Amino acid sequence: MGVGFSYPHTLGEIMQYWKKPNLGNVEKLEEETLKKHPEKLEWLKEKGYERVMGVSDWSSYKKPKASTAKKVVKKITKKLKKK
């Protein structure tokens, strides 16, 4: 078995991870599920769940900075131009 990463298994799939304080259970919600059943998100909030970074990273969720993505794109573009 490998290390538990919080990255989606397929491209384009967005996952959200929700954990109830003092419990080890992490609920996973796919973007598709949230679109079909937005009430699930409200239910988790009502039950005291908090959004976390991932299955193995229980720190509070922080939205990734857009500038980081831009830096990665620039870096890849430079590498491709060198080839």
MOPAC internal coordinates of N, CA, C and O (Angstrom, degrees):
PM7 1SCF
backbone

  N    0.0000 0     0.00 0     0.00 0    0    0    0
  C    1.4476 1     0.00 0     0.00 0    1    0    0
  C    1.5120 1   110.56 1     0.00 0    2    1    0
  O    1.2310 1   120.36 1   -32.73 1    3    2    1
  N    1.3059 1   116.91 1   147.27 1    3    2    1
  C    1.4612 1   121.64 1  -179.55 1    5    3    2
  C    1.5136 1   111.44 1   -97.73 1    6    5    3
  O    1.2310 1   122.01 1     3.66 1    7    6    5
  N    1.2854 1   113.75 1  -176.34 1    7    6    5
  C    1.4560 1   121.22 1   178.00 1    9    7    6
  C    1.5244 1   108.44 1   -74.08 1   10    9    7
  O    1.2310 1   119.71 1   -37.72 1   11   10    9
  N    1.3295 1   118.16 1   142.28 1   11   10    9
  C    1.4618 1   121.82 1  -179.23 1   13   11   10
  C    1.5166 1   111.97 1   -77.34 1   14   13   11
  O    1.2310 1   120.39 1   -77.44 1   15   14   13
  N    1.3219 1   116.86 1   102.56 1   15   14   13
  C    1.4547 1   121.26 1   177.98 1   17   15   14
  C    1.5076 1   109.66 1   -92.54 1   18   17   15
  O    1.2310 1   120.98 1   -25.68 1   19   18   17
  N    1.3175 1   115.74 1   154.32 1   19   18   17
  C    1.4616 1   120.34 1   179.33 1   21   19   18
  C    1.5196 1   111.57 1   -97.98 1   22   21   19
  O    1.2310 1   120.00 1  -163.67 1   23   22   21
  N    1.3193 1   117.60 1    16.33 1   23   22   21
  C    1.4535 1   120.35 1  -179.89 1   25   23   22
  C    1.5160 1   110.22 1   -83.67 1   26   25   23
  O    1.2310 1   119.87 1   -32.74 1   27   26   25
  N    1.3333 1   117.85 1   147.26 1   27   26   25
  C    1.4625 1   120.56 1   178.87 1   29   27   26
  C    1.5229 1   111.15 1   -65.08 1   30   29   27
  O    1.2310 1   121.22 1   -27.77 1   31   30   29
  N    1.3201 1   115.27 1   152.23 1   31   30   29
  C    1.4572 1   120.71 1  -177.81 1   33   31   30
  C    1.5218 1   112.61 1   -77.68 1   34   33   31
  O    1.2310 1   120.19 1   152.66 1   35   34   33
  N    1.3195 1   117.24 1   -27.34 1   35   34   33
  C    1.4594 1   120.02 1   179.11 1   37   35   34
  C    1.5153 1   109.09 1  -127.67 1   38   37   35
  O    1.2310 1   120.82 1   -26.67 1   39   38   37
  N    1.3093 1   116.03 1   153.33 1   39   38   37
  C    1.4625 1   119.67 1   179.60 1   41   39   38
  C    1.5172 1   110.39 1   -64.34 1   42   41   39
  O    1.2310 1   120.70 1   -39.50 1   43   42   41
  N    1.3053 1   116.26 1   140.50 1   43   42   41
  C    1.4466 1   121.11 1   178.47 1   45   43   42
  C    1.5169 1   113.70 1    87.40 1   46   45   43
  O    1.2310 1   120.15 1   168.24 1   47   46   45
  N    1.3216 1   117.33 1   -11.76 1   47   46   45
  C    1.4586 1   120.50 1  -179.45 1   49   47   46
  C    1.5268 1   108.87 1   -87.55 1   50   49   47
  O    1.2310 1   120.67 1   -53.60 1   51   50   49
  N    1.3044 1   116.32 1   126.40 1   51   50   49
  C    1.4543 1   121.66 1   179.39 1   53   51   50
  C    1.5161 1   107.92 1  -108.22 1   54   53   51
  O    1.2310 1   121.10 1   -48.54 1   55   54   53
  N    1.3356 1   115.50 1   131.46 1   55   54   53
  C    1.4555 1   120.89 1   178.60 1   57   55   54
  C    1.5140 1   109.18 1  -115.72 1   58   57   55
  O    1.2310 1   121.16 1   -34.77 1   59   58   57
  N    1.3137 1   115.38 1   145.23 1   59   58   57
  C    1.4527 1   121.50 1   171.31 1   61   59   58
  C    1.5184 1   106.70 1  -120.20 1   62   61   59
  O    1.2310 1   120.99 1   -39.10 1   63   62   61
  N    1.3225 1   115.71 1   140.90 1   63   62   61
  C    1.4527 1   121.57 1  -179.02 1   65   63   62
  C    1.5192 1   108.64 1  -118.52 1   66   65   63
  O    1.2310 1   120.52 1   -50.86 1   67   66   65
  N    1.3325 1   116.60 1   129.14 1   67   66   65
  C    1.4545 1   122.89 1  -177.04 1   69   67   66
  C    1.5186 1   108.77 1  -127.10 1   70   69   67
  O    1.2310 1   120.64 1   -47.14 1   71   70   69
  N    1.3384 1   116.39 1   132.86 1   71   70   69
  C    1.4586 1   121.93 1  -177.92 1   73   71   70
  C    1.5135 1   109.37 1  -129.65 1   74   73   71
  O    1.2310 1   121.40 1   -40.43 1   75   74   73
  N    1.3293 1   114.93 1   139.57 1   75   74   73
  C    1.4588 1   119.88 1   175.22 1   77   75   74
  C    1.5213 1   107.49 1   -90.00 1   78   77   75
  O    1.2310 1   120.03 1   -51.50 1   79   78   77
  N    1.3340 1   117.55 1   128.50 1   79   78   77
  C    1.4676 1   119.64 1   179.97 1   81   79   78
  C    1.5293 1   110.76 1   -53.76 1   82   81   79
  O    1.2310 1   121.26 1   -35.99 1   83   82   81
  N    1.3295 1   115.20 1   144.01 1   83   82   81
  C    1.4633 1   123.99 1   178.69 1   85   83   82
  C    1.5234 1   113.91 1    72.27 1   86   85   83
  O    1.2310 1   119.37 1  -175.62 1   87   86   85
  N    1.3118 1   118.81 1     4.38 1   87   86   85
  C    1.4644 1   122.19 1   174.96 1   89   87   86
  C    1.5273 1   108.84 1  -122.78 1   90   89   87
  O    1.2310 1   120.46 1   -27.79 1   91   90   89
  N    1.3008 1   116.72 1   152.21 1   91   90   89
  C    1.4559 1   120.77 1  -179.31 1   93   91   90
  C    1.5158 1   113.58 1   -91.16 1   94   93   91
  O    1.2310 1   120.22 1   178.04 1   95   94   93
  N    1.3169 1   117.19 1    -1.96 1   95   94   93
  C    1.4608 1   120.00 1  -177.91 1   97   95   94
  C    1.5175 1   111.24 1   -79.69 1   98   97   95
  O    1.2310 1   121.10 1   -45.78 1   99   98   97
  N    1.3252 1   115.51 1   134.22 1   99   98   97
  C    1.4620 1   121.44 1   176.03 1  101   99   98
  C    1.5194 1   107.64 1  -118.68 1  102  101   99
  O    1.2310 1   120.67 1   -56.66 1  103  102  101
  N    1.3004 1   116.33 1   123.34 1  103  102  101
  C    1.4623 1   122.04 1   177.14 1  105  103  102
  C    1.5163 1   108.84 1   -88.15 1  106  105  103
  O    1.2310 1   120.62 1   -46.48 1  107  106  105
  N    1.3257 1   116.42 1   133.52 1  107  106  105
  C    1.4642 1   121.62 1   178.79 1  109  107  106
  C    1.5252 1   108.82 1  -109.24 1  110  109  107
  O    1.2310 1   121.09 1   -48.34 1  111  110  109
  N    1.3185 1   115.52 1   131.66 1  111  110  109
  C    1.4600 1   121.01 1   177.28 1  113  111  110
  C    1.5180 1   109.39 1  -124.57 1  114  113  111
  O    1.2310 1   120.77 1   -52.94 1  115  114  113
  N    1.3269 1   116.13 1   127.06 1  115  114  113
  C    1.4654 1   120.96 1   176.51 1  117  115  114
  C    1.5196 1   108.74 1   -87.22 1  118  117  115
  O    1.2310 1   121.29 1   -25.70 1  119  118  117
  N    1.3206 1   115.14 1   154.30 1  119  118  117
  C    1.4613 1   121.16 1   179.47 1  121  119  118
  C    1.5277 1   110.79 1   -55.93 1  122  121  119
  O    1.2310 1   120.64 1   138.94 1  123  122  121
  N    1.3066 1   116.38 1   -41.06 1  123  122  121
  C    1.4662 1   122.14 1  -179.19 1  125  123  122
  C    1.5319 1   110.80 1   -60.56 1  126  125  123
  O    1.2310 1   120.65 1   137.68 1  127  126  125
  N    1.3286 1   116.37 1   -42.32 1  127  126  125
  C    1.4664 1   121.55 1   178.88 1  129  127  126
  C    1.5201 1   110.55 1   -64.74 1  130  129  127
  O    1.2310 1   120.51 1   137.60 1  131  130  129
  N    1.3376 1   116.64 1   -42.40 1  131  130  129
  C    1.4610 1   120.61 1   179.78 1  133  131  130
  C    1.5268 1   111.88 1   -63.38 1  134  133  131
  O    1.2310 1   120.62 1   143.73 1  135  134  133
  N    1.3329 1   116.41 1   -36.27 1  135  134  133
  C    1.4602 1   119.90 1   178.92 1  137  135  134
  C    1.5315 1   110.49 1   -66.12 1  138  137  135
  O    1.2310 1   120.71 1   138.77 1  139  138  137
  N    1.3372 1   116.25 1   -41.23 1  139  138  137
  C    1.4625 1   120.56 1  -177.57 1  141  139  138
  C    1.5296 1   112.30 1   -78.04 1  142  141  139
  O    1.2310 1   120.54 1   145.84 1  143  142  141
  N    1.3519 1   116.58 1   -34.16 1  143  142  141
  C    1.4668 1   121.14 1  -174.89 1  145  143  142
  C    1.5274 1   111.42 1  -133.89 1  146  145  143
  O    1.2310 1   119.83 1  -107.50 1  147  146  145
  N    1.3432 1   117.92 1    72.50 1  147  146  145
  C    1.4659 1   120.02 1  -179.26 1  149  147  146
  C    1.5317 1   112.66 1   -63.13 1  150  149  147
  O    1.2310 1   120.28 1   161.38 1  151  150  149
  N    1.3258 1   117.07 1   -18.62 1  151  150  149
  C    1.4608 1   120.66 1   179.44 1  153  151  150
  C    1.5276 1   112.28 1   -66.96 1  154  153  151
  O    1.2310 1   119.89 1   157.71 1  155  154  153
  N    1.3243 1   117.82 1   -22.29 1  155  154  153
  C    1.4686 1   120.94 1   178.22 1  157  155  154
  C    1.5265 1   111.18 1   -63.48 1  158  157  155
  O    1.2310 1   120.54 1   141.67 1  159  158  157
  N    1.3131 1   116.57 1   -38.33 1  159  158  157
  C    1.4513 1   121.19 1   178.85 1  161  159  158
  C    1.5338 1   110.22 1   -65.01 1  162  161  159
  O    1.2310 1   120.52 1   135.61 1  163  162  161
  N    1.3191 1   116.62 1   -44.39 1  163  162  161
  C    1.4649 1   120.84 1   178.23 1  165  163  162
  C    1.5278 1   110.64 1   -63.74 1  166  165  163
  O    1.2310 1   120.31 1   140.94 1  167  166  165
  N    1.3392 1   117.02 1   -39.06 1  167  166  165
  C    1.4622 1   121.59 1   179.73 1  169  167  166
  C    1.5262 1   110.35 1   -61.53 1  170  169  167
  O    1.2310 1   120.36 1   135.34 1  171  170  169
  N    1.3559 1   116.92 1   -44.66 1  171  170  169
  C    1.4637 1   120.43 1   179.04 1  173  171  170
  C    1.5206 1   111.33 1   -61.19 1  174  173  171
  O    1.2310 1   120.39 1   136.40 1  175  174  173
  N    1.3314 1   116.87 1   -43.60 1  175  174  173
  C    1.4640 1   121.04 1   179.20 1  177  175  174
  C    1.5283 1   110.88 1   -62.48 1  178  177  175
  O    1.2310 1   120.68 1   137.34 1  179  178  177
  N    1.3312 1   116.30 1   -42.66 1  179  178  177
  C    1.4655 1   120.78 1   179.50 1  181  179  178
  C    1.5280 1   111.82 1   -63.38 1  182  181  179
  O    1.2310 1   120.31 1   146.17 1  183  182  181
  N    1.3223 1   117.01 1   -33.83 1  183  182  181
  C    1.4623 1   121.71 1  -178.39 1  185  183  182
  C    1.5283 1   112.50 1   -82.64 1  186  185  183
  O    1.2310 1   120.23 1   179.16 1  187  186  185
  N    1.3413 1   117.16 1    -0.84 1  187  186  185
  C    1.4574 1   120.67 1   175.38 1  189  187  186
  C    1.5202 1   115.07 1    93.38 1  190  189  187
  O    1.2310 1   120.20 1  -166.82 1  191  190  189
  N    1.3275 1   117.21 1    13.18 1  191  190  189
  C    1.4620 1   120.26 1   178.09 1  193  191  190
  C    1.5230 1   109.60 1   -74.53 1  194  193  191
  O    1.2310 1   120.89 1   -31.28 1  195  194  193
  N    1.3283 1   115.90 1   148.72 1  195  194  193
  C    1.4601 1   122.16 1   176.86 1  197  195  194
  C    1.5163 1   108.69 1  -122.09 1  198  197  195
  O    1.2310 1   120.43 1   -36.92 1  199  198  197
  N    1.3160 1   116.79 1   143.08 1  199  198  197
  C    1.4601 1   120.41 1   179.85 1  201  199  198
  C    1.5246 1   109.27 1   -75.43 1  202  201  199
  O    1.2310 1   121.06 1   -46.46 1  203  202  201
  N    1.3499 1   115.58 1   133.54 1  203  202  201
  C    1.4623 1   121.64 1  -179.92 1  205  203  202
  C    1.5278 1   109.11 1  -122.12 1  206  205  203
  O    1.2310 1   120.98 1   -10.34 1  207  206  205
  N    1.3318 1   115.74 1   169.66 1  207  206  205
  C    1.4665 1   121.26 1  -176.19 1  209  207  206
  C    1.5316 1   112.68 1   -69.07 1  210  209  207
  O    1.2310 1   119.62 1   144.94 1  211  210  209
  N    1.3342 1   118.34 1   -35.06 1  211  210  209
  C    1.4514 1   119.82 1  -178.05 1  213  211  210
  C    1.5097 1   112.45 1  -175.41 1  214  213  211
  O    1.2310 1   121.25 1     0.75 1  215  214  213
  N    1.3229 1   115.21 1  -179.25 1  215  214  213
  C    1.4592 1   121.51 1  -178.97 1  217  215  214
  C    1.5212 1   111.06 1   -60.56 1  218  217  215
  O    1.2310 1   120.36 1   136.99 1  219  218  217
  N    1.3158 1   116.91 1   -43.01 1  219  218  217
  C    1.4599 1   120.56 1  -177.46 1  221  219  218
  C    1.5305 1   112.86 1  -100.40 1  222  221  219
  O    1.2310 1   119.95 1   177.47 1  223  222  221
  N    1.3248 1   117.70 1    -2.53 1  223  222  221
  C    1.4653 1   122.17 1   179.24 1  225  223  222
  C    1.5259 1   108.17 1  -122.30 1  226  225  223
  O    1.2310 1   120.87 1   -79.37 1  227  226  225
  N    1.3360 1   115.95 1   100.63 1  227  226  225
  C    1.4544 1   121.18 1  -174.95 1  229  227  226
  C    1.5210 1   113.19 1   -89.59 1  230  229  227
  O    1.2310 1   119.77 1  -166.34 1  231  230  229
  N    1.3146 1   118.04 1    13.66 1  231  230  229
  C    1.4584 1   119.39 1   177.04 1  233  231  230
  C    1.5266 1   108.78 1   -70.85 1  234  233  231
  O    1.2310 1   120.56 1   -25.78 1  235  234  233
  N    1.3164 1   116.53 1   154.22 1  235  234  233
  C    1.4634 1   121.47 1  -178.52 1  237  235  234
  C    1.5242 1   110.49 1   -57.00 1  238  237  235
  O    1.2310 1   121.05 1   -37.23 1  239  238  237
  N    1.3206 1   115.59 1   142.77 1  239  238  237
  C    1.4608 1   121.43 1  -178.84 1  241  239  238
  C    1.5160 1   110.50 1   -64.78 1  242  241  239
  O    1.2310 1   121.37 1   -45.57 1  243  242  241
  N    1.3201 1   114.99 1   134.43 1  243  242  241
  C    1.4623 1   122.04 1   173.98 1  245  243  242
  C    1.5195 1   107.27 1  -126.82 1  246  245  243
  O    1.2310 1   120.77 1   -50.99 1  247  246  245
  N    1.3096 1   116.14 1   129.01 1  247  246  245
  C    1.4621 1   120.54 1   179.76 1  249  247  246
  C    1.5200 1   109.00 1   -67.37 1  250  249  247
  O    1.2310 1   120.22 1   -49.35 1  251  250  249
  N    1.3525 1   117.19 1   130.65 1  251  250  249
  C    1.4698 1   119.73 1   179.84 1  253  251  250
  C    1.5285 1   110.98 1   -62.68 1  254  253  251
  O    1.2310 1   121.41 1   -35.25 1  255  254  253
  N    1.3206 1   114.90 1   144.75 1  255  254  253
  C    1.4627 1   119.86 1   179.65 1  257  255  254
  C    1.5250 1   109.85 1   -76.07 1  258  257  255
  O    1.2310 1   121.01 1   -40.13 1  259  258  257
  N    1.3087 1   115.67 1   139.87 1  259  258  257
  C    1.4622 1   121.05 1   179.34 1  261  259  258
  C    1.5210 1   110.73 1   -66.49 1  262  261  259
  O    1.2310 1   120.54 1   147.37 1  263  262  261
  N    1.3330 1   116.57 1   -32.63 1  263  262  261
  C    1.4524 1   119.87 1  -177.33 1  265  263  262
  C    1.5349 1   111.15 1   -64.36 1  266  265  263
  O    1.2310 1   120.18 1   148.53 1  267  266  265
  N    1.3331 1   117.26 1   -31.47 1  267  266  265
  C    1.4597 1   120.70 1   178.11 1  269  267  266
  C    1.5249 1   110.47 1   -63.21 1  270  269  267
  O    1.2310 1   120.56 1   137.20 1  271  270  269
  N    1.3162 1   116.53 1   -42.80 1  271  270  269
  C    1.4582 1   120.85 1   178.96 1  273  271  270
  C    1.5269 1   110.54 1   -63.63 1  274  273  271
  O    1.2310 1   120.46 1   140.06 1  275  274  273
  N    1.3175 1   116.73 1   -39.94 1  275  274  273
  C    1.4662 1   120.51 1   179.26 1  277  275  274
  C    1.5255 1   110.49 1   -63.69 1  278  277  275
  O    1.2310 1   120.36 1   140.08 1  279  278  277
  N    1.3270 1   116.91 1   -39.92 1  279  278  277
  C    1.4619 1   120.88 1   178.78 1  281  279  278
  C    1.5190 1   111.11 1   -62.61 1  282  281  279
  O    1.2310 1   120.56 1   138.34 1  283  282  281
  N    1.3160 1   116.53 1   -41.66 1  283  282  281
  C    1.4662 1   120.99 1   179.94 1  285  283  282
  C    1.5224 1   110.18 1   -64.02 1  286  285  283
  O    1.2310 1   120.49 1   136.66 1  287  286  285
  N    1.3262 1   116.66 1   -43.34 1  287  286  285
  C    1.4738 1   120.61 1   179.40 1  289  287  286
  C    1.5212 1   110.05 1   -62.19 1  290  289  287
  O    1.2310 1   119.79 1   136.53 1  291  290  289
  N    1.3323 1   118.00 1   -43.47 1  291  290  289
  C    1.4645 1   121.15 1   178.63 1  293  291  290
  C    1.5187 1   110.97 1   -61.32 1  294  293  291
  O    1.2310 1   120.53 1   136.31 1  295  294  293
  N    1.3217 1   116.60 1   -43.69 1  295  294  293
  C    1.4588 1   121.69 1  -178.32 1  297  295  294
  C    1.5323 1   110.66 1   -62.48 1  298  297  295
  O    1.2310 1   120.44 1   135.23 1  299  298  297
  N    1.3282 1   116.77 1   -44.77 1  299  298  297
  C    1.4610 1   120.83 1   179.73 1  301  299  298
  C    1.5175 1   110.00 1   -65.87 1  302  301  299
  O    1.2310 1   120.34 1   138.54 1  303  302  301
  N    1.3418 1   116.96 1   -41.46 1  303  302  301
  C    1.4667 1   121.33 1   179.40 1  305  303  302
  C    1.5242 1   110.67 1   -59.94 1  306  305  303
  O    1.2310 1   120.52 1   137.11 1  307  306  305
  N    1.3194 1   116.61 1   -42.89 1  307  306  305
  C    1.4747 1   120.42 1   178.32 1  309  307  306
  C    1.5174 1   111.10 1   -61.42 1  310  309  307
  O    1.2310 1   120.55 1   135.82 1  311  310  309
  N    1.3211 1   116.56 1   -44.18 1  311  310  309
  C    1.4660 1   120.47 1  -179.36 1  313  311  310
  C    1.5274 1   110.86 1   -63.12 1  314  313  311
  O    1.2310 1   120.47 1   139.46 1  315  314  313
  N    1.3405 1   116.70 1   -40.54 1  315  314  313
  C    1.4536 1   119.55 1  -179.76 1  317  315  314
  C    1.5232 1   112.18 1   -67.98 1  318  317  315
  O    1.2310 1   120.29 1   145.17 1  319  318  317
  N    1.3383 1   117.06 1   -34.83 1  319  318  317
  C    1.4553 1   120.82 1   178.40 1  321  319  318
  C    1.5231 1   111.99 1   -68.02 1  322  321  319
  O    1.2310 1   120.08 1   147.53 1  323  322  321
  N    1.3366 1   117.46 1   -32.47 1  323  322  321
  C    1.4637 1   121.85 1   179.70 1  325  323  322
  C    1.5247 1   111.75 1   -68.38 1  326  325  323
  O    1.2310 1   120.12 1   151.94 1  327  326  325
  N    1.3198 1   117.37 1   -28.06 1  327  326  325
  C    1.4674 1   120.78 1  -178.10 1  329  327  326
  C    1.4600 1   111.29 1   -76.02 1  330  329  327
  O    1.2310 1   120.10 1   180.00 1  331  330  329

